[in-house]
Amino acid sequence: MAGGSPGRGRVVLVVGLIVGLIAGLIAGLIAGLIAGLIAGLIAGLTAGLTTAGAAARVATVFLAGLLASCSQPSSVSVPPAAPAPGNAQAVAREDAAARIAGFVAGHNARVARLETVESRGSLELRYRDADGEHFDQCEFDVFLAAGGRGALRATKLGNNFLWIGGDGVRGWVFRLDTEPTLLKVYDHVSEHDLGQGADGAGEFALLTPGTVRALAGLQPIAEQNSVRPVDGADPALPAEARSEVVYQSGGATVCVRFGATDGLPASVRVLDARGELLVSSTLGEYVPAQAANLAQGAWPRLPRRIEIVAARADGRATLHLDEPIAMTKRMKPRFFNLEELTAQFRPDRVEHAVAAEDGAIEPASGGGK
């Protein structure tokens, strides 16, 4: 019988399929195992190399730190080097100059609000004249106004015994405690002629309006000024307290020394053209002075204690201001009018003095009433 039966052919086909499937599975498993082993080896080698590198780096850092610790001192930190002495002094001078410039600006702003000043107070006056040495203790009123005008009236038991004043052009002194009473007039004296006024007004020059204003720290400091050290100043003081601001006023040199804490004038000196001391002052006990059109917090400050020394006249005055104000309450125009004062006090003798060409004040004329 030719050919095979159909049934047998189908059996052969099924068996072939089964064998092929089994072979494919076995081949896939073997290929997967091989691929997994290869991948695992590669990953393991990479991780090993990475870990070894990190360990090497750690070891390197540790070794470097160890070597550094062996070669460095054991201190934890090194402080910054101090500036050289010369540089430190230069910085200190610059700082002091800046503070002094601030003091001058504040001073001029304060003085601008003190054009008018008046106060009651007590006065101690020591002086020498032809009759010898004198000491007077009395009450006084002081009035300062614009334009170099001013007046100082000294009284004892309510009676006038001394009146010193000026109108910005002339200055005068009424001696009402002498016998005969005396009026001495100084012609051509201005607020800025401190050299001439202080030098020629004798024992009472230290109380003329221009001198009082300058020595009470009530005169603005000129824009053209310089700063110089004070001879003999305590080296323990701040640099700004060991310096003074110097400027020219008329024929005189004015030197102002500021306090380091408050920035207010602590002392003033007036020198002549040769640099010799004419008059000086020490200031203290500053208080706010009531001023018109200013809030209380903006009131300018004034010294309540003013000690004035006239070197050439051998005179000394100490003024204690009670309640100074920067406004007009009791001030009258006649206080600065020589003719009205002369008619009121009727001095027994009148003397005039004028400024000579060399700046000295010398007698010009004299006479009775």
VEXZA-290164 format. One record per residue (C-alpha): x, y, z. Coordinates in Angstrom, 3 decimals, always signed. Layout:
N
+----------+----------+----------+
!       px !       py !       pz !
+----------+----------+----------+
!        X !        Y !        Z !
...
+----------+----------+----------+
% end
This chain:
369
+----------+----------+----------+
!       px !       py !       pz !
+----------+----------+----------+
!   +0.000 !   +0.000 !   +0.000 !
!   +1.418 !   +3.215 !   -1.175 !
!   +1.941 !   +6.348 !   +1.172 !
!   +1.231 !   +6.750 !   +4.836 !
!   -1.887 !   +7.373 !   +6.622 !
!   -2.980 !  +10.936 !   +7.458 !
!   -3.134 !  +10.199 !  +11.166 !
!   +0.488 !   +9.285 !  +11.372 !
!   +1.507 !  +12.518 !   +9.605 !
!   -0.312 !  +14.625 !  +12.180 !
!   +1.454 !  +12.815 !  +15.031 !
!   +4.836 !  +13.511 !  +13.505 !
!   +3.931 !  +17.225 !  +13.127 !
!   +2.879 !  +17.562 !  +16.778 !
!   +6.010 !  +15.862 !  +18.026 !
!   +8.145 !  +18.233 !  +15.895 !
!   +6.428 !  +21.270 !  +17.325 !
!   +6.984 !  +20.052 !  +20.894 !
!  +10.609 !  +19.313 !  +20.260 !
!  +11.145 !  +22.764 !  +18.670 !
!   +9.466 !  +24.526 !  +21.589 !
!  +11.597 !  +22.665 !  +24.121 !
!  +14.745 !  +23.431 !  +22.199 !
!  +13.838 !  +27.125 !  +21.975 !
!  +13.216 !  +27.345 !  +25.725 !
!  +16.503 !  +25.642 !  +26.542 !
!  +18.409 !  +27.935 !  +24.160 !
!  +16.726 !  +31.031 !  +25.670 !
!  +17.557 !  +29.972 !  +29.230 !
!  +21.165 !  +29.304 !  +28.344 !
!  +21.506 !  +32.683 !  +26.549 !
!  +19.872 !  +34.524 !  +29.480 !
!  +22.161 !  +32.883 !  +32.019 !
!  +25.225 !  +33.759 !  +30.017 !
!  +24.045 !  +37.371 !  +29.521 !
!  +23.241 !  +37.722 !  +33.248 !
!  +26.603 !  +36.373 !  +34.279 !
!  +28.410 !  +38.760 !  +31.943 !
!  +26.344 !  +41.760 !  +33.145 !
!  +26.896 !  +40.798 !  +36.772 !
!  +30.624 !  +40.552 !  +36.289 !
!  +30.788 !  +43.939 !  +34.587 !
!  +28.662 !  +45.616 !  +37.320 !
!  +30.701 !  +44.010 !  +40.050 !
!  +33.955 !  +45.120 !  +38.534 !
!  +32.670 !  +48.696 !  +38.084 !
!  +31.400 !  +48.917 !  +41.674 !
!  +34.635 !  +47.510 !  +42.967 !
!  +36.684 !  +49.998 !  +41.067 !
!  +34.447 !  +52.885 !  +42.235 !
!  +34.660 !  +51.824 !  +45.874 !
!  +38.397 !  +51.440 !  +45.648 !
!  +38.733 !  +54.942 !  +44.168 !
!  +36.662 !  +56.470 !  +46.934 !
!  +38.675 !  +54.652 !  +49.537 !
!  +41.842 !  +55.850 !  +47.899 !
!  +40.633 !  +59.414 !  +47.935 !
!  +39.641 !  +59.175 !  +51.613 !
!  +43.039 !  +57.745 !  +52.399 !
!  +44.712 !  +60.503 !  +50.424 !
!  +42.772 !  +63.228 !  +52.236 !
!  +43.447 !  +61.630 !  +55.604 !
!  +47.139 !  +61.327 !  +54.788 !
!  +47.307 !  +64.952 !  +53.618 !
!  +45.596 !  +66.126 !  +56.832 !
!  +47.951 !  +64.054 !  +58.909 !
!  +50.984 !  +65.465 !  +57.139 !
!  +49.599 !  +69.022 !  +57.471 !
!  +48.977 !  +68.604 !  +61.195 !
!  +52.531 !  +67.433 !  +61.644 !
!  +53.994 !  +70.412 !  +59.770 !
!  +51.709 !  +73.188 !  +61.261 !
!  +51.756 !  +74.693 !  +64.797 !
!  +49.119 !  +73.385 !  +67.146 !
!  +47.260 !  +76.783 !  +67.594 !
!  +43.653 !  +76.776 !  +66.450 !
!  +43.526 !  +80.306 !  +64.909 !
!  +45.930 !  +83.079 !  +64.066 !
!  +44.788 !  +86.675 !  +64.938 !
!  +45.086 !  +89.331 !  +62.234 !
!  +48.254 !  +91.357 !  +62.305 !
!  +48.001 !  +94.700 !  +64.122 !
!  +48.406 !  +97.810 !  +61.975 !
!  +51.769 !  +99.467 !  +62.044 !
!  +52.062 ! +102.237 !  +64.670 !
!  +52.409 ! +104.922 !  +62.013 !
!  +49.253 ! +103.764 !  +60.206 !
!  +47.284 ! +103.603 !  +63.478 !
!  +48.279 ! +107.163 !  +64.330 !
!  +47.301 ! +108.374 !  +60.879 !
!  +43.880 ! +106.723 !  +61.187 !
!  +43.408 ! +108.255 !  +64.640 !
!  +44.277 ! +111.714 !  +63.301 !
!  +41.825 ! +111.331 !  +60.422 !
!  +39.064 ! +110.220 !  +62.796 !
!  +39.777 ! +113.146 !  +65.152 !
!  +39.795 ! +115.610 !  +62.226 !
!  +36.414 ! +114.306 !  +61.070 !
!  +34.937 ! +114.661 !  +64.561 !
!  +36.337 ! +118.196 !  +64.960 !
!  +34.848 ! +119.174 !  +61.585 !
!  +31.505 ! +117.913 !  +62.900 !
!  +31.974 ! +119.964 !  +66.085 !
!  +32.626 ! +123.128 !  +64.039 !
!  +29.546 ! +122.580 !  +61.867 !
!  +27.384 ! +121.971 !  +64.942 !
!  +28.879 ! +125.009 !  +66.683 !
!  +28.101 ! +127.363 !  +63.797 !
!  +24.551 ! +126.019 !  +63.533 !
!  +24.091 ! +126.588 !  +67.289 !
!  +25.545 ! +130.117 !  +67.182 !
!  +23.190 ! +131.047 !  +64.334 !
!  +20.317 ! +130.566 !  +66.805 !
!  +22.024 ! +132.698 !  +69.477 !
!  +22.065 ! +136.101 !  +67.827 !
!  +20.073 ! +137.427 !  +70.788 !
!  +20.951 ! +136.399 !  +74.349 !
!  +19.990 ! +137.740 !  +77.744 !
!  +20.333 ! +136.482 !  +81.287 !
!  +20.589 ! +137.437 !  +84.930 !
!  +23.416 ! +136.060 !  +87.000 !
!  +26.163 ! +136.643 !  +89.531 !
!  +29.585 ! +138.103 !  +88.814 !
!  +32.925 ! +137.840 !  +90.569 !
!  +35.378 ! +140.439 !  +89.299 !
!  +39.043 ! +140.698 !  +90.229 !
!  +41.173 ! +143.447 !  +88.720 !
!  +44.075 ! +145.790 !  +89.322 !
!  +44.185 ! +149.530 !  +88.704 !
!  +46.119 ! +152.552 !  +89.958 !
!  +44.567 ! +152.105 !  +93.395 !
!  +45.710 ! +148.503 !  +93.728 !
!  +43.916 ! +145.157 !  +93.597 !
!  +40.122 ! +144.884 !  +93.822 !
!  +37.513 ! +142.163 !  +94.247 !
!  +33.826 ! +142.748 !  +93.586 !
!  +30.961 ! +140.276 !  +93.886 !
!  +27.639 ! +141.425 !  +92.540 !
!  +24.569 ! +140.644 !  +90.474 !
!  +24.489 ! +141.360 !  +86.763 !
!  +22.322 ! +141.425 !  +83.654 !
!  +23.813 ! +140.682 !  +80.267 !
!  +22.216 ! +141.558 !  +76.927 !
!  +23.705 ! +140.580 !  +73.569 !
!  +22.141 ! +141.577 !  +70.261 !
!  +22.965 ! +141.464 !  +66.571 !
!  +25.506 ! +143.802 !  +65.036 !
!  +28.002 ! +143.666 !  +67.905 !
!  +25.639 ! +145.405 !  +70.314 !
!  +25.675 ! +144.409 !  +73.938 !
!  +25.441 ! +145.553 !  +77.544 !
!  +26.464 ! +144.226 !  +80.936 !
!  +24.979 ! +145.921 !  +83.995 !
!  +26.453 ! +145.108 !  +87.422 !
!  +24.503 ! +146.050 !  +90.557 !
!  +24.979 ! +145.898 !  +94.310 !
!  +21.937 ! +146.075 !  +96.558 !
!  +19.934 ! +147.196 !  +93.554 !
!  +22.256 ! +150.089 !  +92.664 !
!  +24.213 ! +150.309 !  +89.407 !
!  +27.954 ! +150.418 !  +89.988 !
!  +29.265 ! +149.271 !  +86.574 !
!  +27.835 ! +149.411 !  +83.053 !
!  +29.833 ! +148.066 !  +80.112 !
!  +28.453 ! +148.131 !  +76.594 !
!  +28.849 ! +148.831 !  +72.929 !
!  +26.886 ! +149.551 !  +69.771 !
!  +29.103 ! +147.684 !  +67.316 !
!  +31.155 ! +150.790 !  +66.562 !
!  +32.081 ! +152.194 !  +69.977 !
!  +32.560 ! +150.601 !  +73.362 !
!  +32.145 ! +152.194 !  +76.793 !
!  +32.563 ! +151.634 !  +80.519 !
!  +30.609 ! +153.557 !  +83.159 !
!  +32.359 ! +153.458 !  +86.554 !
!  +29.557 ! +154.462 !  +88.898 !
!  +31.261 ! +153.217 !  +92.091 !
!  +34.141 ! +155.712 !  +91.930 !
!  +34.373 ! +159.249 !  +93.149 !
!  +34.116 ! +161.065 !  +90.810 !
!  +32.068 ! +158.783 !  +88.567 !
!  +33.699 ! +158.054 !  +85.210 !
!  +32.706 ! +157.235 !  +81.656 !
!  +35.440 ! +155.897 !  +79.389 !
!  +34.603 ! +155.639 !  +75.690 !
!  +36.573 ! +153.468 !  +73.257 !
!  +36.107 ! +154.705 !  +69.708 !
!  +36.279 ! +152.586 !  +66.552 !
!  +35.885 ! +149.265 !  +68.354 !
!  +33.997 ! +146.580 !  +66.421 !
!  +32.856 ! +143.105 !  +67.400 !
!  +35.678 ! +141.539 !  +65.385 !
!  +38.493 ! +143.801 !  +66.629 !
!  +39.199 ! +141.531 !  +69.554 !
!  +42.934 ! +142.232 !  +69.441 !
!  +42.485 ! +145.974 !  +69.805 !
!  +39.512 ! +145.853 !  +72.151 !
!  +41.006 ! +143.363 !  +74.571 !
!  +44.390 ! +145.066 !  +74.544 !
!  +43.198 ! +148.604 !  +75.100 !
!  +40.136 ! +148.451 !  +77.311 !
!  +42.152 ! +148.015 !  +80.480 !
!  +40.900 ! +145.891 !  +83.324 !
!  +37.333 ! +145.764 !  +81.962 !
!  +38.182 ! +144.681 !  +78.411 !
!  +37.217 ! +141.141 !  +79.292 !
!  +33.569 ! +142.222 !  +79.683 !
!  +33.059 ! +144.176 !  +76.444 !
!  +30.246 ! +142.767 !  +74.243 !
!  +32.499 ! +141.484 !  +71.483 !
!  +34.854 ! +139.838 !  +73.943 !
!  +32.028 ! +138.277 !  +75.960 !
!  +30.414 ! +136.881 !  +72.809 !
!  +33.674 ! +135.382 !  +71.560 !
!  +34.762 ! +134.031 !  +74.946 !
!  +31.332 ! +132.576 !  +75.712 !
!  +31.550 ! +130.475 !  +72.552 !
!  +28.917 ! +132.554 !  +70.762 !
!  +30.982 ! +133.616 !  +67.756 !
!  +30.857 ! +131.578 !  +64.522 !
!  +34.105 ! +129.948 !  +63.459 !
!  +35.386 ! +131.233 !  +60.139 !
!  +35.363 ! +128.874 !  +57.173 !
!  +39.100 ! +129.435 !  +56.788 !
!  +40.391 ! +127.669 !  +59.879 !
!  +42.993 ! +125.131 !  +60.903 !
!  +43.452 ! +122.520 !  +63.622 !
!  +46.547 ! +122.278 !  +65.762 !
!  +47.531 ! +120.360 !  +68.919 !
!  +47.278 ! +121.993 !  +72.333 !
!  +50.601 ! +122.295 !  +74.111 !
!  +50.726 ! +120.385 !  +77.372 !
!  +47.401 ! +118.580 !  +76.839 !
!  +46.852 ! +115.351 !  +78.755 !
!  +47.897 ! +112.517 !  +76.389 !
!  +45.174 ! +110.321 !  +77.907 !
!  +42.482 ! +112.559 !  +76.383 !
!  +40.953 ! +111.760 !  +72.986 !
!  +42.763 ! +113.379 !  +70.069 !
!  +39.919 ! +115.855 !  +69.442 !
!  +40.177 ! +117.082 !  +73.065 !
!  +43.918 ! +117.660 !  +72.607 !
!  +43.403 ! +119.920 !  +69.587 !
!  +42.024 ! +123.400 !  +68.989 !
!  +40.449 ! +125.120 !  +65.999 !
!  +42.231 ! +128.333 !  +65.007 !
!  +40.818 ! +131.184 !  +62.920 !
!  +41.304 ! +134.908 !  +62.383 !
!  +38.907 ! +137.551 !  +63.686 !
!  +39.880 ! +141.111 !  +62.865 !
!  +43.348 ! +141.721 !  +64.216 !
!  +43.302 ! +138.723 !  +66.540 !
!  +43.645 ! +134.943 !  +66.416 !
!  +40.901 ! +132.947 !  +68.131 !
!  +41.545 ! +129.384 !  +69.322 !
!  +38.585 ! +127.188 !  +70.302 !
!  +38.949 ! +123.864 !  +72.078 !
!  +35.951 ! +121.516 !  +72.044 !
!  +34.828 ! +118.974 !  +74.598 !
!  +35.239 ! +115.391 !  +73.394 !
!  +31.889 ! +114.171 !  +74.751 !
!  +29.456 ! +116.990 !  +73.918 !
!  +31.280 ! +118.718 !  +71.039 !
!  +30.706 ! +122.155 !  +72.636 !
!  +33.378 ! +124.831 !  +73.225 !
!  +35.284 ! +124.060 !  +76.430 !
!  +37.805 ! +126.904 !  +76.246 !
!  +38.628 ! +129.904 !  +74.065 !
!  +41.864 ! +131.862 !  +73.695 !
!  +42.428 ! +135.176 !  +71.924 !
!  +45.961 ! +135.974 !  +70.714 !
!  +47.357 ! +139.208 !  +69.300 !
!  +49.172 ! +139.565 !  +65.977 !
!  +52.421 ! +138.472 !  +67.657 !
!  +50.811 ! +135.307 !  +69.039 !
!  +50.759 ! +136.557 !  +72.640 !
!  +47.773 ! +135.747 !  +74.825 !
!  +45.316 ! +138.601 !  +75.343 !
!  +42.340 ! +136.967 !  +77.006 !
!  +41.036 ! +133.430 !  +77.575 !
!  +37.977 ! +131.665 !  +78.930 !
!  +36.826 ! +128.328 !  +80.312 !
!  +33.222 ! +127.270 !  +79.676 !
!  +31.017 ! +124.735 !  +81.425 !
!  +27.570 ! +123.697 !  +82.697 !
!  +25.791 ! +123.979 !  +79.348 !
!  +21.992 ! +124.260 !  +79.443 !
!  +19.313 ! +124.700 !  +76.742 !
!  +18.342 ! +128.351 !  +76.221 !
!  +14.719 ! +129.057 !  +75.406 !
!  +14.438 ! +130.450 !  +71.880 !
!  +11.515 ! +131.970 !  +70.013 !
!   +9.925 ! +129.914 !  +67.232 !
!  +11.889 ! +126.800 !  +68.157 !
!  +10.635 ! +123.585 !  +69.740 !
!  +12.134 ! +122.834 !  +73.137 !
!  +14.217 ! +120.005 !  +71.743 !
!  +15.862 ! +122.427 !  +69.291 !
!  +16.815 ! +125.095 !  +71.853 !
!  +20.501 ! +126.027 !  +71.498 !
!  +22.805 ! +125.306 !  +74.439 !
!  +24.619 ! +128.007 !  +76.423 !
!  +27.292 ! +127.770 !  +79.121 !
!  +26.069 ! +128.807 !  +82.562 !
!  +29.594 ! +129.198 !  +83.901 !
!  +32.108 ! +131.424 !  +82.081 !
!  +35.540 ! +132.141 !  +83.561 !
!  +37.429 ! +134.912 !  +81.746 !
!  +41.043 ! +135.945 !  +82.292 !
!  +42.673 ! +139.025 !  +80.757 !
!  +46.403 ! +138.338 !  +80.682 !
!  +47.704 ! +141.864 !  +80.102 !
!  +45.152 ! +143.691 !  +82.236 !
!  +45.674 ! +141.231 !  +85.107 !
!  +41.900 ! +140.911 !  +85.452 !
!  +39.614 ! +137.962 !  +86.014 !
!  +35.837 ! +137.600 !  +85.830 !
!  +33.613 ! +134.630 !  +86.619 !
!  +30.049 ! +134.788 !  +85.327 !
!  +27.312 ! +132.451 !  +86.565 !
!  +24.238 ! +132.708 !  +84.327 !
!  +20.916 ! +131.937 !  +86.031 !
!  +18.496 ! +131.148 !  +83.203 !
!  +19.913 ! +132.299 !  +79.851 !
!  +17.448 ! +132.687 !  +76.996 !
!  +17.955 ! +133.203 !  +73.271 !
!  +15.200 ! +135.773 !  +72.823 !
!  +14.214 ! +139.286 !  +73.858 !
!  +12.238 ! +139.800 !  +77.073 !
!  +13.804 ! +142.643 !  +79.049 !
!  +16.189 ! +144.041 !  +76.421 !
!  +15.646 ! +147.688 !  +75.415 !
!  +17.199 ! +149.682 !  +72.509 !
!  +18.441 ! +152.366 !  +74.922 !
!  +20.797 ! +149.790 !  +76.485 !
!  +22.979 ! +150.227 !  +73.380 !
!  +22.630 ! +154.017 !  +73.029 !
!  +25.600 ! +155.877 !  +74.530 !
!  +23.882 ! +159.264 !  +74.530 !
!  +20.836 ! +158.006 !  +76.407 !
!  +23.015 ! +156.146 !  +78.927 !
!  +25.158 ! +159.232 !  +79.472 !
!  +22.034 ! +161.318 !  +80.138 !
!  +20.794 ! +158.665 !  +82.588 !
!  +24.019 ! +158.120 !  +84.583 !
!  +25.449 ! +161.661 !  +84.322 !
!  +29.114 ! +160.744 !  +84.904 !
!  +31.351 ! +163.340 !  +86.556 !
!  +34.158 ! +162.756 !  +84.077 !
!  +34.308 ! +161.525 !  +80.476 !
!  +37.414 ! +160.156 !  +78.800 !
!  +37.802 ! +159.108 !  +75.168 !
!  +40.301 ! +156.674 !  +73.676 !
!  +40.925 ! +155.971 !  +70.005 !
!  +42.824 ! +153.298 !  +68.118 !
!  +46.282 ! +154.393 !  +67.033 !
!  +47.882 ! +153.233 !  +63.789 !
!  +49.638 ! +150.351 !  +65.569 !
!  +46.311 ! +149.113 !  +66.961 !
!  +46.905 ! +150.240 !  +70.551 !
!  +44.179 ! +152.169 !  +72.387 !
!  +45.385 ! +155.491 !  +73.774 !
!  +43.701 ! +158.493 !  +75.461 !
!  +42.299 ! +161.150 !  +73.138 !
!  +40.514 ! +163.635 !  +75.357 !
!  +38.942 ! +164.061 !  +78.741 !
!  +36.640 ! +166.445 !  +80.489 !
!  +33.839 ! +166.955 !  +82.907 !
!  +30.139 ! +166.691 !  +82.413 !
+----------+----------+----------+
% end
